[in-house]
């Protein structure tokens, strides 16, 4: 039996094993850094984050219940009416930034487990408003096939999300001994 091919295969396997283990070589691909698991938050921390998320909604688009636009939303509406694409882009970008900040706060608030369903609804509301903002931006640019902003909001599930948010927020538990702090955003104040 000829052992020369077996010896060559064994040497190749040893070389590959050494390379795989990093013996004297550097890896071309970096080792991924583990992402820390978000820690749970308290009721108070969750409430503050929820209030911040709602404040982002008020600053970004206004008060949906009262139908009052925010300063940013009014600027976007004015730019769309004037056909000012640059102004519409600036206003839409500012609104989207505000809504994305709200989504981050909603995600933080959801780390208190009893608030999670409410925060899912909050996130869906913010995403639906982003769809409406994108539709307004497209309207200002006279983009072919642009859809009506209200239809974009509704198509993104905004109406159902708003109803779910109001219902879930009203039934969110308050732990025994906790004292909820007033949230100015709930009364339409940014």
MARLOSE-825341 format. One record per residue: x, y, z of N, C-alpha, C in turn; residue in three letters. Coordinates in pm, 1 decimal, decimal comma, padded with zeros to 6 digits. Example, Ala and Ser with C-alpha at 12.3 -4.5 7.8 and 13.67 -1.06 7.14 Angstrom:
MARLOSE-825341
((01319,0 -00569,0 00780,0) (01230,0 -00450,0 00780,0) (01320,0 -00330,0 00780,0) 'ALA')
((01285,0 -00225,0 00708,0) (01367,0 -00106,0 00714,0) (01290,0 00003,0 00787,0) 'SER')
This chain:
MARLOSE-825341
((00084,8 -00117,9 00000,0) (00000,0 00000,0 00000,0) (00088,6 00123,2 00000,0) 'UNK')
((00057,7 00221,1 -00082,5) (00136,2 00342,5 -00094,6) (00085,3 00444,7 00006,4) 'UNK')
((00170,7 00483,8 00103,5) (00132,0 00576,2 00211,8) (00160,0 00722,1 00176,6) 'UNK')
((00223,0 00745,2 00065,0) (00256,7 00881,6 00027,4) (00132,2 00969,4 00010,2) 'UNK')
((00024,2 00927,2 -00060,0) (-00095,2 01012,2 -00071,3) (-00161,8 01036,3 00064,6) 'UNK')
((-00162,7 00935,8 00151,4) (-00222,8 00953,9 00283,8) (-00144,9 01055,3 00366,3) 'UNK')
((-00010,3 01050,5 00355,4) (00073,1 01144,1 00429,4) (00049,0 01286,8 00378,7) 'UNK')
((00033,2 01304,6 00249,4) (00008,3 01437,2 00192,2) (-00126,8 01491,1 00239,8) 'UNK')
((-00227,5 01405,3 00243,6) (-00358,8 01446,0 00291,9) (-00352,0 01483,3 00439,1) 'UNK')
((-00282,3 01405,9 00519,0) (-00267,9 01433,6 00661,9) (-00197,6 01566,7 00683,6) 'UNK')
((-00091,5 01593,4 00606,2) (-00018,8 01720,2 00620,5) (-00110,2 01838,6 00581,4) 'UNK')
((-00190,1 01820,6 00477,6) (-00282,0 01926,8 00435,5) (-00386,1 01953,6 00543,6) 'UNK')
((-00438,0 01846,6 00606,3) (-00536,5 01862,7 00713,0) (-00476,0 01933,1 00834,1) 'UNK')
((-00352,4 01900,6 00866,2) (-00283,8 01965,7 00979,3) (-00264,4 02114,0 00948,6) 'UNK')
((-00225,3 02145,2 00826,5) (-00205,7 02284,9 00788,4) (-00337,2 02361,2 00794,8) 'UNK')
((-00445,0 02300,4 00745,5) (-00575,7 02364,9 00750,8) (-00622,1 02385,0 00894,1) 'UNK')
((-00599,8 02285,0 00978,8) (-00639,4 02297,2 01118,9) (-00562,1 02408,6 01187,3) 'UNK')
((-00434,2 02419,2 01158,3) (-00353,4 02526,3 01216,5) (-00400,7 02662,4 01170,7) 'UNK')
((-00434,0 02674,6 01042,3) (-00482,7 02802,6 00991,2) (-00617,3 02837,9 01052,6) 'UNK')
((-00703,3 02738,5 01066,9) (-00835,8 02763,6 01123,8) (-00827,0 02806,2 01268,9) 'UNK')
((-00729,7 02754,8 01339,6) (-00715,4 02790,4 01481,1) (-00638,1 02919,6 01500,3) 'UNK')
((-00588,2 02976,3 01391,2) (-00519,3 03104,0 01401,8) (-00374,0 03089,2 01440,2) 'UNK')
((-00313,0 02975,9 01418,8) (-00173,5 02955,3 01454,6) (-00085,0 03036,8 01363,0) 'UNK')
((-00049,6 03157,1 01406,6) (00043,1 03240,4 01333,0) (-00018,8 03313,8 01214,7) 'UNK')
((-00147,4 03309,1 01197,5) (-00210,6 03380,6 01087,6) (-00315,2 03474,9 01143,6) 'UNK')
((-00351,0 03572,4 01063,2) (-00458,6 03662,8 01105,0) (-00579,8 03636,4 01017,7) 'UNK')
((-00693,4 03647,4 01075,2) (-00817,9 03621,3 01005,5) (-00857,9 03744,6 00925,4) 'UNK')
((-00907,1 03723,8 00804,4) (-00950,7 03834,3 00721,2) (-01086,3 03887,4 00765,8) 'UNK')
((-01165,0 03802,7 00829,5) (-01296,0 03848,3 00875,8) (-01291,4 03869,6 01025,9) 'UNK')
((-01338,8 03986,1 01069,9) (-01336,6 04012,3 01214,0) (-01436,2 03923,0 01287,9) 'UNK')
((-01403,0 03893,6 01410,6) (-01492,1 03815,9 01495,3) (-01605,5 03906,9 01539,8) 'UNK')
((-01730,0 03862,1 01521,5) (-01841,0 03948,9 01562,8) (-01841,1 03970,8 01713,3) 'UNK')
((-01872,0 04093,6 01751,1) (-01882,7 04127,5 01891,7) (-02024,0 04094,5 01937,5) 'UNK')
((-02038,3 04020,5 02046,3) (-02173,0 03988,6 02091,9) (-02250,0 04115,1 02128,3) 'UNK')
((-02375,3 04117,3 02089,2) (-02462,6 04230,0 02121,5) (-02517,3 04209,6 02262,0) 'UNK')
((-02502,5 04310,3 02347,7) (-02555,3 04293,5 02482,2) (-02707,7 04281,8 02480,1) 'UNK')
((-02758,8 04197,0 02563,7) (-02902,8 04181,7 02576,7) (-02956,6 04301,6 02652,9) 'UNK')
((-03060,3 04366,8 02597,4) (-03114,2 04481,8 02670,4) (-03166,1 04439,4 02807,2) 'UNK')
((-03137,1 04520,2 02903,8) (-03183,6 04489,4 03038,4) (-03327,1 04535,5 03055,5) 'UNK')
((-03395,3 04471,0 03144,0) (-03532,5 04509,9 03174,6) (-03531,0 04647,9 03238,0) 'UNK')
((-03639,6 04718,1 03222,8) (-03651,0 04849,9 03282,8) (-03763,2 04847,5 03385,2) 'UNK')
((-03765,3 04948,3 03466,8) (-03869,6 04960,6 03568,0) (-03994,2 05024,4 03506,6) 'UNK')
((-04101,0 05021,0 03580,8) (-04224,4 05087,1 03538,8) (-04197,7 05235,0 03513,2) 'UNK')
((-04124,3 05299,3 03602,7) (-04097,5 05442,0 03589,9) (-04015,9 05471,9 03464,2) 'UNK')
((-03913,9 05390,4 03436,9) (-03832,1 05410,1 03317,4) (-03914,8 05387,6 03190,8) 'UNK')
((-03999,3 05285,7 03194,1) (-04085,6 05257,1 03080,0) (-04183,1 05371,0 03055,9) 'UNK')
((-04241,9 05422,6 03162,2) (-04336,9 05533,4 03149,0) (-04270,5 05656,8 03090,1) 'UNK')
((-04148,9 05685,3 03135,5) (-04075,7 05801,9 03083,6) (-04043,9 05782,8 02935,5) 'UNK')
((-04005,3 05662,1 02896,3) (-03975,4 05635,5 02755,3) (-04102,3 05643,5 02670,8) 'UNK')
((-04213,8 05593,5 02724,0) (-04341,2 05602,3 02652,2) (-04380,3 05748,2 02632,4) 'UNK')
((-04364,3 05828,1 02735,4) (-04395,1 05970,5 02725,9) (-04305,5 06036,1 02619,4) 'UNK')
((-04178,7 05999,6 02615,8) (-04087,7 06053,5 02514,1) (-04130,4 06011,7 02374,1) 'UNK')
((-04172,1 05885,7 02359,9) (-04217,8 05837,5 02229,0) (-04340,5 05915,2 02184,3) 'UNK')
((-04432,2 05937,6 02276,6) (-04553,2 06012,0 02243,1) (-04518,9 06157,6 02211,9) 'UNK')
((-04421,7 06212,0 02283,5) (-04374,5 06348,1 02254,9) (-04317,2 06359,2 02115,2) 'UNK')
((-04247,2 06255,5 02070,0) (-04194,7 06254,5 01933,3) (-04308,1 06258,6 01831,7) 'UNK')
((-04414,8 06186,5 01860,9) (-04531,6 06188,6 01773,1) (-04589,9 06330,1 01765,8) 'UNK')
((-04604,5 06394,4 01880,9) (-04661,7 06529,0 01886,0) (-04570,4 06628,0 01813,4) 'UNK')
((-04438,5 06619,0 01837,1) (-04344,5 06710,5 01770,5) (-04336,0 06682,0 01621,0) 'UNK')
((-04347,9 06555,0 01583,5) (-04333,3 06518,6 01442,8) (-04455,6 06549,6 01358,9) 'UNK')
((-04571,7 06502,4 01403,5) (-04691,6 06518,4 01320,1) (-04801,6 06600,0 01385,4) 'UNK')
((-04800,0 06613,6 01514,2) (-04905,0 06688,2 01582,9) (-04991,3 06596,5 01666,7) 'UNK')
((-05108,1 06645,7 01704,3) (-05198,7 06569,5 01789,3) (-05303,4 06501,6 01700,8) 'UNK')
((-05292,1 06369,4 01682,2) (-05386,3 06299,3 01594,6) (-05531,7 06308,4 01641,9) 'UNK')
((-05554,9 06307,2 01771,2) (-05692,8 06315,1 01821,4) (-05756,2 06450,3 01792,0) 'UNK')
((-05681,1 06556,1 01814,3) (-05733,7 06691,1 01793,6) (-05723,5 06734,3 01647,8) 'UNK')
((-05642,8 06662,2 01568,9) (-05624,7 06699,8 01428,9) (-05540,9 06824,8 01411,1) 'UNK')
((-05460,5 06856,6 01511,1) (-05374,9 06974,6 01502,3) (-05235,5 06933,8 01456,7) 'UNK')
((-05184,8 06997,4 01351,2) (-05052,7 06961,2 01301,7) (-04941,9 07019,6 01389,0) 'UNK')
((-04826,2 06956,2 01382,8) (-04707,8 07012,0 01448,7) (-04650,1 07120,9 01359,3) 'UNK')
((-04553,7 07192,3 01410,5) (-04483,7 07293,6 01330,7) (-04419,3 07225,5 01209,7) 'UNK')
((-04357,2 07110,4 01232,7) (-04292,1 07037,8 01123,5) (-04393,0 06989,8 01019,7) 'UNK')
((-04503,5 06935,8 01066,1) (-04605,3 06885,2 00975,6) (-04666,5 06998,4 00893,6) 'UNK')
((-04688,3 07111,8 00957,2) (-04741,8 07228,4 00885,0) (-04642,7 07273,6 00779,2) 'UNK')
((-04513,7 07273,3 00812,8) (-04411,2 07312,5 00715,0) (-04411,8 07216,6 00595,7) 'UNK')
((-04429,3 07087,6 00622,6) (-04435,1 06989,5 00513,9) (-04559,4 07013,5 00427,9) 'UNK')
((-04674,1 07033,7 00491,1) (-04797,5 07058,6 00416,3) (-04784,8 07184,9 00329,6) 'UNK')
((-04726,2 07289,5 00386,0) (-04707,6 07414,4 00310,9) (-04613,8 07392,3 00192,3) 'UNK')
((-04507,3 07316,1 00213,9) (-04411,9 07288,9 00105,6) (-04476,4 07206,4 -00005,3) 'UNK')
((-04558,8 07109,1 00032,9) (-04628,8 07027,6 -00066,7) (-04723,5 07116,3 -00147,5) 'UNK')
((-04799,5 07202,0 -00079,1) (-04894,7 07290,3 -00147,9) (-04822,4 07385,9 -00243,0) 'UNK')
((-04704,3 07430,8 -00204,2) (-04627,6 07524,0 -00286,8) (-04545,8 07451,6 -00393,6) 'UNK')
((-04538,2 07320,4 -00385,4) (-04455,3 07245,7 -00480,0) (-04307,0 07265,9 -00456,4) 'UNK')
((-04269,9 07302,2 -00334,3) (-04129,8 07326,4 -00298,0) (-04067,4 07195,1 -00251,3) 'UNK')
((-04005,1 07127,2 -00345,4) (-03950,4 06994,0 -00317,8) (-03841,1 06999,3 -00211,7) 'UNK')
((-03752,7 07099,0 -00219,5) (-03642,4 07107,2 -00122,6) (-03695,1 07128,7 00018,9) 'UNK')
((-03791,6 07218,0 00033,1) (-03849,6 07242,6 00165,9) (-03926,2 07119,6 00213,8) 'UNK')
((-03994,8 07052,0 00123,2) (-04066,8 06929,1 00160,6) (-03968,9 06821,6 00207,0) 'UNK')
((-03858,1 06809,6 00136,2) (-03756,5 06710,4 00175,4) (-03701,7 06740,0 00314,1) 'UNK')
((-03672,6 06867,8 00340,7) (-03618,6 06904,7 00472,8) (-03719,3 06875,7 00583,3) 'UNK')
((-03844,0 06918,0 00561,6) (-03947,0 06896,7 00664,3) (-03973,0 06747,7 00684,1) 'UNK')
((-03982,7 06673,3 00574,8) (-04007,5 06528,9 00585,6) (-03892,7 06458,7 00657,2) 'UNK')
((-03770,0 06499,6 00628,8) (-03654,6 06438,2 00696,2) (-03658,1 06468,0 00846,1) 'UNK')
((-03694,6 06590,8 00881,7) (-03703,2 06626,6 01024,0) (-03813,4 06547,2 01094,0) 'UNK')
((-03926,7 06532,6 01027,8) (-04037,1 06456,3 01086,6) (-03996,7 06310,3 01102,9) 'UNK')
((-03936,1 06254,2 00999,6) (-03894,8 06113,7 01004,7) (-03793,0 06091,6 01115,6) 'UNK')
((-03700,8 06184,0 01132,0) (-03601,8 06173,5 01240,5) (-03672,9 06172,1 01375,6) 'UNK')
((-03771,0 06258,3 01391,0) (-03846,8 06264,9 01517,0) (-03924,0 06134,3 01540,0) 'UNK')
((-03988,2 06082,9 01435,3) (-04064,6 05959,0 01449,3) (-03973,3 05839,7 01478,3) 'UNK')
((-03856,1 05837,6 01419,0) (-03759,9 05729,9 01446,9) (-03710,3 05737,5 01590,9) 'UNK')
((-03691,8 05858,3 01641,9) (-03654,3 05873,5 01783,4) (-03765,9 05817,7 01871,8) 'UNK')
((-03889,8 05843,8 01832,0) (-04004,2 05788,6 01905,7) (-04003,9 05636,7 01903,2) 'UNK')
((-03969,2 05578,4 01789,9) (-03964,1 05431,8 01780,7) (-03858,0 05375,0 01874,9) 'UNK')
((-03745,4 05443,7 01885,0) (-03641,1 05398,1 01977,4) (-03689,5 05405,7 02121,6) 'UNK')
((-03761,3 05511,4 02155,4) (-03815,1 05524,9 02290,9) (-03921,6 05418,7 02318,0) 'UNK')
((-04003,0 05389,7 02216,8) (-04104,8 05284,6 02233,5) (-04037,6 05149,5 02257,0) 'UNK')
((-03929,7 05124,1 02186,8) (-03856,4 04998,3 02207,3) (-03798,5 04991,8 02348,1) 'UNK')
((-03749,6 05103,6 02397,5) (-03697,2 05107,4 02534,5) (-03809,9 05084,4 02635,2) 'UNK')
((-03924,0 05147,3 02611,6) (-04037,4 05131,8 02703,4) (-04088,4 04988,4 02705,0) 'UNK')
((-04078,1 04919,9 02592,9) (-04128,0 04782,0 02582,4) (-04045,2 04684,1 02664,3) 'UNK')
((-03929,3 04726,9 02712,6) (-03846,9 04636,4 02793,6) (-03908,1 04613,0 02931,5) 'UNK')
((-04005,9 04692,1 02970,0) (-04087,7 04659,4 03088,4) (-04202,3 04577,0 03031,6) 'UNK')
((-04199,0 04449,7 03055,9) (-04284,6 04353,0 02986,6) (-04433,4 04389,2 02982,1) 'UNK')
((-04495,3 04437,3 03088,5) (-04637,6 04470,9 03078,3) (-04668,0 04582,5 02976,7) 'UNK')
((-04567,6 04662,2 02940,7) (-04588,7 04770,2 02844,3) (-04568,0 04724,8 02700,1) 'UNK')
((-04517,7 04605,4 02680,2) (-04481,6 04560,0 02545,1) (-04596,6 04570,2 02444,4) 'UNK')
((-04718,5 04523,7 02475,5) (-04825,8 04535,9 02375,4) (-04856,6 04681,5 02338,6) 'UNK')
((-04852,0 04769,5 02435,9) (-04877,1 04911,1 02410,2) (-04767,6 04968,1 02320,4) 'UNK')
((-04643,9 04927,0 02345,8) (-04532,2 04980,0 02268,3) (-04529,7 04924,3 02126,3) 'UNK')
((-04579,1 04802,9 02107,9) (-04592,3 04749,1 01972,2) (-04690,0 04836,6 01893,9) 'UNK')
((-04800,5 04870,9 01956,2) (-04898,5 04958,3 01891,6) (-04838,8 05096,8 01866,3) 'UNK')
((-04763,6 05149,0 01961,6) (-04699,6 05280,0 01944,5) (-04605,8 05277,1 01824,8) 'UNK')
((-04526,4 05173,4 01814,8) (-04433,2 05160,7 01703,2) (-04509,2 05156,7 01570,4) 'UNK')
((-04617,3 05081,1 01565,7) (-04697,2 05070,8 01443,0) (-04757,6 05206,3 01405,0) 'UNK')
((-04799,5 05284,4 01503,1) (-04851,5 05418,7 01475,9) (-04742,0 05505,4 01413,8) 'UNK')
((-04624,6 05502,8 01473,3) (-04514,0 05585,0 01423,1) (-04474,1 05544,6 01281,5) 'UNK')
((-04470,3 05413,7 01255,1) (-04437,4 05364,6 01120,8) (-04543,7 05409,6 01020,1) 'UNK')
((-04669,4 05404,6 01059,1) (-04776,9 05447,2 00969,0) (-04765,7 05596,2 00937,5) 'UNK')
((-04731,6 05676,6 01037,1) (-04712,7 05819,1 01009,6) (-04592,5 05841,6 00918,4) 'UNK')
((-04488,7 05760,6 00932,9) (-04374,5 05770,4 00841,7) (-04418,4 05742,2 00698,4) 'UNK')
((-04508,0 05646,3 00679,5) (-04559,1 05616,4 00545,6) (-04635,2 05736,7 00489,6) 'UNK')
((-04713,3 05802,5 00573,3) (-04784,8 05922,3 00529,7) (-04690,5 06035,3 00492,9) 'UNK')
((-04583,8 06051,2 00570,3) (-04484,2 06155,1 00543,6) (-04413,0 06126,7 00411,2) 'UNK')
((-04378,2 06001,8 00388,2) (-04312,8 05964,4 00262,1) (-04405,2 05992,8 00143,4) 'UNK')
((-04533,7 05968,7 00161,5) (-04630,2 05996,6 00054,6) (-04640,4 06146,9 00028,9) 'UNK')
((-04635,8 06227,6 00133,5) (-04638,7 06373,5 00114,1) (-04513,3 06420,1 00041,3) 'UNK')
((-04401,3 06363,4 00078,0) (-04274,9 06398,0 00012,1) (-04283,0 06363,7 -00137,2) 'UNK')
((-04337,9 06246,2 -00167,2) (-04353,0 06203,8 -00306,7) (-04449,6 06296,2 -00381,1) 'UNK')
((-04554,1 06341,6 -00313,7) (-04649,9 06432,8 -00375,9) (-04583,4 06565,8 -00409,8) 'UNK')
((-04498,6 06614,4 -00321,7) (-04429,3 06741,1 -00347,2) (-04338,9 06729,6 -00469,2) 'UNK')
((-04280,1 06613,1 -00488,3) (-04189,4 06590,7 -00600,7) (-04263,0 06547,1 -00727,0) 'UNK')
((-04395,2 06538,2 -00718,0) (-04478,1 06491,9 -00830,8) (-04428,0 06357,1 -00883,0) 'UNK')
((-04396,0 06269,4 -00789,2) (-04349,3 06135,1 -00822,9) (-04463,5 06056,6 -00887,6) 'UNK')
((-04436,8 05997,3 -01004,9) (-04542,2 05917,1 -01068,5) (-04586,2 05802,8 -00976,1) 'UNK')
((-04715,7 05785,1 -00967,4) (-04770,0 05677,8 -00884,9) (-04776,2 05709,5 -00736,5) 'UNK')
((-04745,8 05834,5 -00699,5) (-04751,8 05872,7 -00557,7) (-04894,8 05853,5 -00508,1) 'UNK')
((-04905,5 05801,1 -00386,7) (-05038,7 05776,7 -00331,7) (-05076,4 05886,5 -00232,8) 'UNK')
((-05203,2 05896,9 -00209,2) (-05255,9 05993,4 -00113,6) (-05196,6 05964,0 00024,9) 'UNK')
((-05146,5 06066,5 00095,2) (-05085,3 06044,2 00226,8) (-05177,4 05974,7 00327,7) 'UNK')
((-05304,9 06009,7 00327,5) (-05398,1 05944,8 00420,4) (-05411,9 05796,2 00386,4) 'UNK')
((-05418,2 05765,5 00256,6) (-05425,4 05625,6 00214,7) (-05297,7 05550,4 00250,7) 'UNK')
((-05183,8 05619,4 00241,9) (-05056,9 05557,0 00281,2) (-05058,3 05524,3 00430,1) 'UNK')
((-05106,9 05619,3 00511,0) (-05118,4 05599,2 00655,6) (-05210,8 05481,0 00685,0) 'UNK')
((-05327,2 05480,8 00621,8) (-05424,1 05373,3 00643,5) (-05371,3 05239,7 00593,2) 'UNK')
((-05304,6 05241,1 00477,5) (-05248,7 05118,5 00421,8) (-05140,1 05058,1 00508,8) 'UNK')
((-05072,4 05143,2 00584,5) (-04968,9 05096,4 00677,2) (-05028,2 05051,6 00810,5) 'UNK')
((-05161,1 05050,8 00819,5) (-05226,5 05004,7 00941,7) (-05239,3 05109,7 01049,5) 'UNK')
((-05230,0 05236,3 01012,4) (-05231,7 05343,9 01110,4) (-05359,3 05355,5 01191,1) 'UNK')
((-05473,2 05336,9 01126,8) (-05600,7 05350,5 01198,2) (-05613,7 05241,8 01304,2) 'UNK')
((-05585,2 05118,5 01265,5) (-05592,9 05007,1 01360,9) (-05488,6 05022,8 01471,9) 'UNK')
((-05368,0 05067,6 01433,7) (-05262,0 05085,2 01533,8) (-05300,0 05193,3 01634,1) 'UNK')
((-05360,2 05302,9 01586,3) (-05400,8 05410,6 01677,3) (-05505,9 05359,9 01775,6) 'UNK')
((-05604,1 05286,7 01724,7) (-05707,3 05230,1 01813,2) (-05645,0 05133,9 01913,9) 'UNK')
((-05554,4 05049,7 01867,2) (-05487,5 04953,9 01956,4) (-05404,3 05026,3 02061,6) 'UNK')
((-05338,4 05135,3 02019,6) (-05257,3 05213,0 02114,3) (-05344,1 05271,7 02223,7) 'UNK')
((-05453,5 05333,1 02186,1) (-05541,0 05394,7 02286,9) (-05598,0 05290,0 02382,6) 'UNK')
((-05638,4 05177,0 02326,6) (-05694,3 05070,9 02410,8) (-05587,9 05011,3 02503,0) 'UNK')
((-05469,9 04982,9 02448,0) (-05363,7 04921,9 02528,5) (-05311,8 05018,5 02634,3) 'UNK')
((-05299,1 05145,3 02598,9) (-05249,7 05243,2 02696,5) (-05347,5 05258,1 02812,3) 'UNK')
((-05475,2 05250,2 02782,4) (-05576,4 05263,2 02887,1) (-05582,0 05144,6 02981,2) 'UNK')
((-05532,4 05031,5 02936,4) (-05536,8 04912,0 03020,9) (-05399,3 04869,5 03070,8) 'UNK')
((-05298,5 04952,7 03049,8) (-05164,3 04918,6 03096,7) (-05161,8 04919,6 03249,5) 'UNK')
((-05110,0 04813,5 03309,3) (-05112,5 04806,8 03456,0) (-05013,9 04903,6 03520,8) 'UNK')
((-05049,8 04945,9 03638,9) (-04961,6 05028,0 03720,9) (-04927,9 04943,9 03843,3) 'UNK')
((-04799,5 04918,6 03866,1) (-04762,6 04835,0 03980,2) (-04805,9 04896,5 04113,2) 'UNK')
((-04832,5 04811,1 04207,0) (-04870,5 04854,9 04340,6) (-04759,7 04943,1 04398,5) 'UNK')
((-04797,8 05056,2 04449,9) (-04701,9 05148,2 04510,6) (-04639,0 05245,2 04411,8) 'UNK')
((-04661,3 05225,3 04281,7) (-04604,7 05316,4 04182,0) (-04692,2 05440,3 04171,2) 'UNK')
((-04629,2 05548,4 04140,3) (-04702,0 05674,4 04125,0) (-04671,5 05730,3 03985,8) 'UNK')
((-04762,3 05707,2 03889,3) (-04735,8 05755,2 03753,4) (-04721,4 05906,8 03749,3) 'UNK')
((-04622,8 05951,4 03672,0) (-04600,6 06094,8 03655,6) (-04679,8 06142,4 03534,3) 'UNK')
((-04732,0 06263,9 03540,2) (-04806,5 06316,0 03425,8) (-04714,7 06329,1 03303,4) 'UNK')
((-04768,4 06302,0 03187,0) (-04693,8 06314,7 03062,3) (-04756,0 06428,7 02981,3) 'UNK')
((-04682,2 06538,8 02963,3) (-04738,3 06652,4 02889,4) (-04781,0 06616,0 02748,0) 'UNK')
((-04714,4 06518,2 02686,2) (-04747,2 06479,3 02549,0) (-04888,1 06422,5 02538,8) 'UNK')
((-04937,6 06360,2 02645,4) (-05071,7 06303,4 02642,8) (-05179,3 06410,9 02631,4) 'UNK')
((-05144,4 06533,4 02666,0) (-05240,7 06642,7 02651,0) (-05202,8 06732,6 02532,8) 'UNK')
((-05118,4 06679,8 02444,3) (-05083,6 06751,5 02321,9) (-04965,7 06845,2 02332,3) 'UNK')
((-04896,5 06844,6 02444,8) (-04778,7 06930,8 02462,5) (-04652,8 06851,1 02426,3) 'UNK')
((-04569,1 06906,9 02337,1) (-04447,4 06833,9 02298,9) (-04351,6 06824,4 02414,1) 'UNK')
